[in-house]
């Protein structure tokens, strides 16, 4: 798909370390987009390893492991209708 001079919005469930977004932004630069914006449901700023500021954030949360609403742990918890902190034993 030709993205040159197009406005792109990336919709992400969770931004944690920022590794995936860093890679994706670098790839999109090669396509000469007019603009690239990032929207995320959940943002963990304390877990970031790269300078990154999403343009649209649903919730800022501490760097706990979350499950539910599409987020899972080894395939479990994805279908929960709310977001929960996974307790460690």
C-alpha positions as CSV (number, residue, x, y, z in Angstrom):
1,X,0.0,0.0,0.0
2,X,1.3,3.4,-0.9
3,X,1.5,5.5,2.3
4,X,3.3,8.5,0.8
5,X,1.7,11.8,1.9
6,X,-1.0,9.9,3.8
7,X,-2.0,10.5,7.4
8,X,-1.6,7.3,9.4
9,X,-3.0,6.5,12.9
10,X,-1.6,3.4,14.6
11,X,-4.1,1.8,17.0
12,X,-2.4,-0.3,19.7
13,X,-3.8,-2.1,22.7
14,X,-0.9,-1.5,25.0
15,X,2.4,0.4,24.8
16,X,4.8,-1.1,27.3
17,X,8.6,-1.0,26.5
18,X,8.0,0.8,23.2
19,X,10.1,-1.7,21.3
20,X,7.3,-2.5,18.8
21,X,6.4,1.1,18.2
22,X,10.0,2.2,17.8
23,X,10.4,-0.4,15.0
24,X,7.1,0.5,13.4
25,X,7.8,4.2,13.4
26,X,11.2,3.6,11.8
27,X,9.5,1.4,9.1
28,X,6.8,4.1,8.4
29,X,9.5,6.8,8.0
30,X,10.6,4.9,4.9
31,X,7.1,5.4,3.4
32,X,7.2,9.2,3.7
33,X,3.8,9.5,5.4
34,X,2.4,13.0,5.9
35,X,2.0,12.2,9.6
36,X,2.0,9.3,12.0
37,X,0.0,9.3,15.2
38,X,-0.3,6.7,17.9
39,X,-3.4,5.8,19.9
40,X,-3.2,3.3,22.7
41,X,-5.8,1.9,25.1
42,X,-3.2,1.3,27.9
43,X,0.2,3.2,28.3
44,X,2.9,2.2,30.8
45,X,5.3,5.2,30.8
46,X,7.4,3.7,33.6
47,X,8.2,0.6,31.4
48,X,9.4,2.6,28.4
49,X,12.9,1.9,27.0
50,X,12.6,4.4,24.2
51,X,11.5,8.0,24.1
52,X,7.9,7.8,23.0
53,X,4.8,9.7,23.7
54,X,1.5,8.4,22.3
55,X,-0.8,11.0,20.9
56,X,-4.0,9.5,22.3
57,X,-4.0,7.5,25.6
58,X,-7.0,5.7,27.1
59,X,-5.3,4.9,30.5
60,X,-1.9,5.4,32.0
61,X,-1.0,2.5,34.4
62,X,2.0,1.4,36.4
63,X,4.3,-1.3,34.9
64,X,2.2,-4.2,36.3
65,X,1.3,-7.2,34.1
66,X,-2.3,-6.9,32.9
67,X,-4.8,-9.4,31.6
68,X,-8.3,-9.0,30.1
69,X,-10.0,-7.1,27.3
70,X,-7.7,-8.7,24.8
71,X,-4.6,-8.8,26.9
72,X,-3.5,-12.3,27.9
73,X,-1.0,-14.3,29.9
74,X,0.0,-17.5,27.9
75,X,-3.3,-17.3,26.1
76,X,-5.3,-17.0,29.3
77,X,-7.5,-14.0,30.4
78,X,-7.9,-12.5,26.9
79,X,-11.7,-12.9,27.0
80,X,-12.2,-11.1,30.3
81,X,-14.5,-8.1,29.9
82,X,-12.3,-5.9,32.2
83,X,-8.6,-5.3,32.7
84,X,-7.0,-6.8,35.8
85,X,-3.5,-6.8,37.3
86,X,-2.0,-10.3,37.3
87,X,-1.0,-11.3,40.8
88,X,2.3,-13.0,41.3
89,X,2.5,-16.0,43.6
